[in-house]
Amino acid sequence: MLITSIDNDSFPNTLSPPGLTPEHKWYLFNEIRCFVSDEHKEKVAPVPDCSEPRKYVGREGDDDDDDANLGEAGPSKEKTTESVNRKRQQRQRNQQG
């Protein structure tokens, strides 16, 4: 059978992916970002655009008391990056000594 014209209705509907959940965004940021080279951090594990789920706020071993004061809006990018850098430095010190 030879089709001479293509009807737009003959193509399947386009499916759009739903995107990452807030939990997954924060997992990437909190747990994976420290392993990514600086040039790729914002692409692989950027600062999430949503407030941090309760699962990650005040985790055991988290020495940050600021989490209780985050409110609905979530942390600022500067505060979150500062916290991540502080935790990364602490992990490095623990591994060294």
DSSP file (Angstrom, degrees, kcal/mol; ACC not computed):
  #  RESIDUE AA STRUCTURE BP1 BP2  ACC     N-H-->O    O-->H-N    N-H-->O    O-->H-N    TCO  KAPPA ALPHA  PHI   PSI    X-CA   Y-CA   Z-CA
    1    1 A M              0   0    0      0, 0.0     2,-0.5     0, 0.0     0, 0.0   0.000 360.0 360.0 360.0 128.7    0.0    0.0    0.0
    2    2 A L        -     0   0    0      2,-0.0     2,-0.6     0, 0.0     0, 0.0  -0.884 360.0-150.5-104.4 124.8    1.4    3.4   -1.0
    3    3 A I        -     0   0    0     -2,-0.5     3,-0.1     1,-0.1     0, 0.0  -0.846  12.0-176.0 -96.1 123.5    0.5    6.4    1.1
    4    4 A T        +     0   0    0     -2,-0.6     2,-0.3     1,-0.2    -1,-0.1   0.738  69.0  24.6 -92.3 -24.9    0.5    9.6   -1.0
    5    5 A S  S    S-     0   0    0      2,-0.0     2,-0.6     0, 0.0    -1,-0.2  -0.988  73.2-129.4-139.3 151.3   -0.2   12.1    1.7
    6    6 A I        -     0   0    0     -2,-0.3     2,-0.5    -3,-0.1     3,-0.0  -0.873  16.9-149.1-103.6 125.4    0.4   12.1    5.4
    7    7 A D    >   -     0   0    0     -2,-0.6     3,-2.2     1,-0.1     4,-0.3  -0.809  11.5-140.1 -92.8 128.1   -2.5   13.0    7.7
    8    8 A N  G >  S+     0   0    0     -2,-0.5     3,-1.0     1,-0.3    -1,-0.1   0.761 101.2  63.4 -59.7 -24.9   -1.5   14.7   10.9
    9    9 A D  G 3  S+     0   0    0      1,-0.2    -1,-0.3     4,-0.0     4,-0.1   0.608  88.8  70.5 -74.6 -10.4   -4.1   12.7   12.8
   10   10 A S  G <  S+     0   0    0     -3,-2.2    -1,-0.2     2,-0.1    -2,-0.2   0.620  81.2  87.9 -83.8 -11.4   -2.3    9.5   11.9
   11   11 A F  S <  S-     0   0    0     -3,-1.0     3,-0.1    -4,-0.3     2,-0.0  -0.588  86.0-107.5 -85.0 148.9    0.6   10.3   14.3
   12   12 A P        -     0   0    0      0, 0.0    -1,-0.1     0, 0.0    -2,-0.1  -0.324  43.6 -89.9 -69.7 158.6    0.5    9.2   17.9
   13   13 A N        -     0   0    0      1,-0.1     2,-0.4    -4,-0.1    -4,-0.0  -0.368  43.9-110.4 -65.4 146.4    0.0   11.8   20.6
   14   14 A T        -     0   0    0     -3,-0.1     2,-0.5    -2,-0.1    -1,-0.1  -0.646  27.7-147.8 -80.1 133.2    3.2   13.4   22.0
   15   15 A L        -     0   0    0     -2,-0.4    -1,-0.0     0, 0.0     0, 0.0  -0.892   6.3-155.2-103.2 129.6    3.9   12.4   25.6
   16   16 A S        -     0   0    0     -2,-0.5    -2,-0.0     2,-0.0     0, 0.0  -0.887  22.7-117.6-103.0 132.0    5.7   15.0   27.8
   17   17 A P        -     0   0    0      0, 0.0     3,-0.1     0, 0.0    -1,-0.0  -0.386  18.7-129.6 -66.0 146.6    7.7   13.7   30.8
   18   18 A P        -     0   0    0      0, 0.0     2,-0.1     0, 0.0    -2,-0.0   0.676  42.5-129.5 -73.2 -16.5    6.3   14.9   34.1
   19   19 A G        -     0   0    0      2,-0.0     2,-0.2     0, 0.0    -3,-0.0  -0.304  41.1 -41.0  91.1 177.4    9.7   16.1   35.4
   20   20 A L        -     0   0    0     -2,-0.1     0, 0.0    -3,-0.1     0, 0.0  -0.529  56.0-120.9 -83.0 145.5   11.4   15.4   38.7
   21   21 A T     >  -     0   0    0     -2,-0.2     4,-2.4     1,-0.1     5,-0.2  -0.411  29.5-109.0 -74.4 158.9    9.6   15.3   42.0
   22   22 A P  H  > S+     0   0    0      0, 0.0     4,-2.4     0, 0.0     5,-0.2   0.884 120.9  55.5 -56.7 -37.6   10.7   17.7   44.7
   23   23 A E  H  > S+     0   0    0      1,-0.2     4,-2.1     2,-0.2     5,-0.1   0.913 109.0  45.9 -61.2 -43.2   12.1   14.7   46.6
   24   24 A H  H  > S+     0   0    0      2,-0.2     4,-2.5     1,-0.2     5,-0.2   0.898 110.8  52.8 -69.2 -39.9   14.3   13.7   43.7
   25   25 A K  H  X S+     0   0    0     -4,-2.4     4,-2.2     1,-0.2    -2,-0.2   0.929 113.1  44.0 -59.4 -45.3   15.5   17.2   43.1
   26   26 A W  H  X S+     0   0    0     -4,-2.4     4,-3.2     2,-0.2     5,-0.3   0.842 110.1  55.7 -72.0 -32.1   16.6   17.5   46.7
   27   27 A Y  H  X>S+     0   0    0     -4,-2.1     4,-2.9    -5,-0.2     5,-0.8   0.952 110.0  46.1 -61.0 -48.9   18.1   14.1   46.7
   28   28 A L  I  X>S+     0   0    0     -4,-2.5     5,-2.0     3,-0.2     4,-1.2   0.924 117.3  44.3 -59.1 -44.5   20.3   15.1   43.7
   29   29 A F  I  <5S+     0   0    0     -4,-2.2     5,-0.2    -5,-0.2    -2,-0.2   0.937 122.1  35.3 -67.2 -47.6   21.2   18.3   45.3
   30   30 A N  I  <5S+     0   0    0     -4,-3.2    -2,-0.2    -5,-0.1    -3,-0.2   0.843 132.3  23.1 -77.8 -34.9   21.9   17.0   48.8
   31   31 A E  I  <5S+     0   0    0     -4,-2.9    -3,-0.2    -5,-0.3    -2,-0.2   0.721 129.5  31.0-109.3 -24.8   23.4   13.6   48.0
   32   32 A I  I ><<S+     0   0    0     -4,-1.2     3,-2.3    -5,-0.8     4,-0.4   0.775  97.2  76.4-107.6 -34.4   24.9   13.7   44.5
   33   33 A R  G > <S+     0   0    0     -5,-2.0     3,-1.7     1,-0.3    -4,-0.1   0.819  87.8  62.5 -52.5 -38.1   26.0   17.3   43.8
   34   34 A C  G 3  S+     0   0    0      1,-0.3    -1,-0.3    -5,-0.2    -2,-0.1   0.699 102.9  51.4 -64.8 -17.4   29.2   16.9   45.9
   35   35 A F  G <  S+     0   0    0     -3,-2.3     2,-0.4     2,-0.1    -1,-0.3   0.446  93.3  90.9 -96.0  -1.9   30.4   14.2   43.5
   36   36 A V  S <  S-     0   0    0     -3,-1.7     5,-0.1    -4,-0.4     9,-0.0  -0.756  85.2-107.2 -98.7 139.1   29.9   16.3   40.4
   37   37 A S    >>  -     0   0    0     -2,-0.4     3,-1.9     1,-0.1     4,-0.9  -0.285  33.1-111.3 -62.6 151.0   32.6   18.5   39.0
   38   38 A D  G >4 S+     0   0    0      1,-0.3     3,-0.6     2,-0.2     4,-0.5   0.830 114.9  59.2 -54.6 -37.3   32.1   22.2   39.5
   39   39 A E  G 34 S+     0   0    0      1,-0.2    -1,-0.3     2,-0.1     4,-0.1   0.713 114.1  36.5 -68.5 -18.2   31.5   22.9   35.8
   40   40 A H  G X> S+     0   0    0     -3,-1.9     4,-2.7     2,-0.1     3,-0.8   0.448  86.5  98.1-112.3  -2.5   28.5   20.5   35.7
   41   41 A K  H <X S+     0   0    0     -4,-0.9     4,-2.5    -3,-0.6    -2,-0.1   0.902  84.6  48.9 -55.3 -47.0   26.9   21.1   39.1
   42   42 A E  H 34 S+     0   0    0     -4,-0.5    -1,-0.3     1,-0.2    -2,-0.1   0.732 116.3  43.9 -69.6 -20.6   24.2   23.5   37.9
   43   43 A K  H <4 S+     0   0    0     -3,-0.8    -2,-0.2     2,-0.1    -1,-0.2   0.871 123.2  33.0 -87.3 -42.4   23.3   21.1   35.0
   44   44 A V  H  < S+     0   0    0     -4,-2.7    -3,-0.2     1,-0.2    -2,-0.2   0.903 139.2   6.6 -83.5 -44.4   23.3   17.8   37.0
   45   45 A A  S  < S+     0   0    0     -4,-2.5    -1,-0.2    -5,-0.4    -2,-0.1  -0.519  78.5 176.5-142.3  68.9   22.1   18.9   40.4
   46   46 A P        -     0   0    0      0, 0.0   -17,-0.1     0, 0.0    -4,-0.1  -0.186  49.2 -78.4 -70.5 166.6   21.0   22.5   40.5
   47   47 A V        -     0   0    0      1,-0.1   -21,-0.1   -18,-0.1    30,-0.1  -0.532  62.4-109.8 -62.9 123.1   19.6   24.2   43.6
   48   48 A P        -     0   0    0      0, 0.0    -1,-0.1     0, 0.0     4,-0.1  -0.185  12.4-139.7 -60.2 148.9   15.9   23.0   43.6
   49   49 A D  S    S+     0   0    0      2,-0.1     2,-0.3    -3,-0.1    -2,-0.1   0.119  81.1  66.4 -94.2  19.5   13.2   25.5   42.8
   50   50 A C  S    S-     0   0    0    -28,-0.1    23,-0.1     3,-0.0     2,-0.0  -0.904  94.7 -85.8-136.2 162.9   10.9   24.1   45.5
   51   51 A S        -     0   0    0     -2,-0.3   -25,-0.1    21,-0.2    23,-0.1  -0.357  54.8 -95.3 -70.5 153.2   10.9   24.0   49.2
   52   52 A E        -     0   0    0      1,-0.1    -1,-0.1    -4,-0.1   -29,-0.1  -0.501  39.6-119.3 -73.3 128.1   12.8   21.1   50.8
   53   53 A P    >>  -     0   0    0      0, 0.0     3,-1.9     0, 0.0     4,-1.0  -0.275  26.4-109.5 -63.6 153.8   10.6   18.1   51.7
   54   54 A R  T 34 S+     0   0    0      1,-0.3     3,-0.2     2,-0.2    -2,-0.1   0.773 113.3  74.0 -55.3 -27.5   10.5   17.1   55.4
   55   55 A K  T 34 S+     0   0    0      1,-0.2    -1,-0.3     4,-0.0    -3,-0.0   0.836 106.5  32.5 -57.2 -34.1   12.5   14.0   54.5
   56   56 A Y  T X4 S+     0   0    0     -3,-1.9     3,-0.9     3,-0.1     2,-0.4   0.598  95.7  98.1-101.8 -13.4   15.6   16.1   54.1
   57   57 A V  T 3< S-     0   0    0     -4,-1.0     5,-0.0     1,-0.3    11,-0.0  -0.646 100.2  -1.5 -80.6 126.7   15.1   18.9   56.7
   58   58 A G  T 3  S-     0   0    0     -2,-0.4    -1,-0.3     6,-0.1     3,-0.1   0.862  86.2-177.0  66.5  38.1   16.9   18.2   59.9
   59   59 A R    X   -     0   0    0     -3,-0.9     3,-2.0     1,-0.1    -1,-0.1  -0.232  40.1 -84.4 -61.8 156.2   18.4   14.9   58.9
   60   60 A E  T 3  S+     0   0    0      1,-0.3    -1,-0.1     3,-0.0     3,-0.1  -0.410 120.2  24.1 -61.2 136.5   20.4   13.0   61.5
   61   61 A G  T 3  S+     0   0    0      1,-0.3     2,-0.8    -3,-0.1    -1,-0.3   0.419  88.1 132.0  85.0  -1.8   24.0   14.3   61.5
   62   62 A D    <   -     0   0    0     -3,-2.0    -1,-0.3     1,-0.1    25,-0.0  -0.754  37.8-170.7 -85.5 113.3   22.9   17.6   60.1
   63   63 A D        +     0   0    0     -2,-0.8     2,-0.7    -3,-0.1    -1,-0.1   0.327  51.8 110.1 -88.7   9.9   24.5   20.2   62.2
   64   64 A D    >   +     0   0    0      1,-0.2     3,-0.5     2,-0.0    -6,-0.1  -0.767  39.8 178.9 -89.5 112.2   22.5   23.0   60.6
   65   65 A D  G >   +     0   0    0     -2,-0.7     3,-0.9     1,-0.2     4,-0.2   0.515  69.9  83.1 -85.4  -5.0   19.9   24.5   63.0
   66   66 A D  G >   +     0   0    0      1,-0.2     3,-1.9     2,-0.1    -1,-0.2   0.704  67.5  82.7 -71.5 -19.9   18.8   27.0   60.3
   67   67 A D  G X  S+     0   0    0     -3,-0.5     3,-1.4     1,-0.3     4,-0.3   0.810  82.5  60.9 -58.3 -31.7   16.5   24.4   58.7
   68   68 A A  G <  S+     0   0    0     -3,-0.9     3,-0.3     1,-0.3    -1,-0.3   0.722 103.2  52.2 -68.6 -19.3   13.7   25.1   61.2
   69   69 A N  G <  S+     0   0    0     -3,-1.9    -1,-0.3    -4,-0.2    -2,-0.2   0.195  78.2  99.9-101.4  15.5   13.6   28.8   60.0
   70   70 A L    <>  -     0   0    0     -3,-1.4     4,-0.5     1,-0.1     3,-0.3   0.858  61.6-171.9 -73.4 -34.5   13.2   28.1   56.3
   71   71 A G  T >4  -     0   0    0     -3,-0.3     3,-0.5    -4,-0.3    -1,-0.1  -0.240  49.7 -44.6  72.3-165.7    9.5   28.7   56.1
   72   72 A E  T 34 S+     0   0    0      1,-0.2    -1,-0.2   -21,-0.1   -21,-0.2   0.822 131.0  61.3 -70.6 -33.4    7.4   28.0   53.0
   73   73 A A  T 34 S-     0   0    0     -3,-0.3    -1,-0.2     1,-0.2    -2,-0.2   0.703  97.4-138.4 -74.2 -19.2    9.7   29.5   50.5
   74   74 A G    <<  -     0   0    0     -4,-0.5    -1,-0.2    -3,-0.5   -23,-0.1  -0.249  41.1 -34.0  85.1 179.7   12.7   27.2   51.2
   75   75 A P        -     0   0    0      0, 0.0     2,-0.1     0, 0.0    -5,-0.0  -0.324  61.6-111.1 -75.6 154.9   16.3   28.1   51.5
   76   76 A S     >  -     0   0    0      1,-0.1     4,-2.6    -2,-0.0     5,-0.2  -0.478  30.4-113.3 -76.1 158.5   18.0   30.9   49.4
   77   77 A K  H  > S+     0   0    0      1,-0.2     4,-2.5     2,-0.2     5,-0.2   0.898 117.1  49.7 -60.2 -41.4   20.5   29.7   46.8
   78   78 A E  H  > S+     0   0    0      2,-0.2     4,-2.5     1,-0.2    -1,-0.2   0.931 112.4  46.2 -64.8 -45.7   23.3   31.3   48.7
   79   79 A K  H  > S+     0   0    0      2,-0.2     4,-2.2     1,-0.2    -2,-0.2   0.901 114.6  47.7 -64.7 -41.2   22.4   29.8   52.1
   80   80 A T  H  X S+     0   0    0     -4,-2.6     4,-2.4     2,-0.2    -2,-0.2   0.919 112.8  47.7 -67.0 -43.9   21.9   26.3   50.5
   81   81 A T  H  X S+     0   0    0     -4,-2.5     4,-2.6    -5,-0.2    -2,-0.2   0.898 111.6  51.4 -63.6 -40.4   25.2   26.4   48.6
   82   82 A E  H  X S+     0   0    0     -4,-2.5     4,-2.3    -5,-0.2    -1,-0.2   0.911 110.6  48.5 -61.3 -43.2   26.9   27.6   51.8
   83   83 A S  H  X S+     0   0    0     -4,-2.2     4,-2.4     2,-0.2    -2,-0.2   0.905 111.7  49.0 -64.1 -42.9   25.4   24.7   53.7
   84   84 A V  H  X S+     0   0    0     -4,-2.4     4,-2.5     2,-0.2    -2,-0.2   0.922 111.6  49.2 -64.0 -44.3   26.4   22.2   51.0
   85   85 A N  H  X S+     0   0    0     -4,-2.6     4,-2.4     1,-0.2    -1,-0.2   0.903 110.8  50.3 -62.4 -40.7   30.0   23.5   51.0
   86   86 A R  H  X S+     0   0    0     -4,-2.3     4,-2.0     1,-0.2    -1,-0.2   0.916 112.4  46.7 -63.4 -43.3   30.2   23.3   54.8
   87   87 A K  H  X S+     0   0    0     -4,-2.4     4,-2.4     2,-0.2    -2,-0.2   0.887 111.2  52.0 -66.2 -38.4   28.9   19.7   54.8
   88   88 A R  H  X S+     0   0    0     -4,-2.5     4,-2.3     2,-0.2    -2,-0.2   0.919 109.9  48.9 -63.8 -43.9   31.4   18.8   52.0
   89   89 A Q  H  X S+     0   0    0     -4,-2.4     4,-2.3     1,-0.2    -1,-0.2   0.884 110.5  51.2 -63.3 -38.3   34.3   20.2   53.9
   90   90 A Q  H  X S+     0   0    0     -4,-2.0     4,-2.3     2,-0.2    -2,-0.2   0.916 109.8  49.5 -65.4 -42.5   33.2   18.3   57.0
   91   91 A R  H  X S+     0   0    0     -4,-2.4     4,-2.1     1,-0.2    -2,-0.2   0.909 110.7  50.4 -61.3 -41.9   33.1   15.1   55.0
   92   92 A Q  H  X S+     0   0    0     -4,-2.3     4,-1.9     2,-0.2    -2,-0.2   0.907 110.4  49.2 -64.0 -41.7   36.5   15.7   53.6
   93   93 A R  H  X S+     0   0    0     -4,-2.3     4,-1.7     1,-0.2    -1,-0.2   0.905 110.9  50.8 -63.5 -40.2   38.0   16.4   57.1
   94   94 A N  H  < S+     0   0    0     -4,-2.3    -2,-0.2     1,-0.2    -1,-0.2   0.866 111.0  48.2 -65.7 -35.8   36.3   13.2   58.4
   95   95 A Q  H  < S+     0   0    0     -4,-2.1    -1,-0.2     1,-0.2    -2,-0.2   0.826 112.7  49.1 -73.1 -31.2   37.8   11.1   55.5
   96   96 A Q  H  <        0   0    0     -4,-1.9    -2,-0.2    -5,-0.2    -1,-0.2   0.795 360.0 360.0 -77.7 -29.1   41.3   12.6   56.0
   97   97 A G     <        0   0    0     -4,-1.7    -2,-0.2    -5,-0.2    -3,-0.2   0.525 360.0 360.0-140.8 360.0   41.5   12.1   59.7
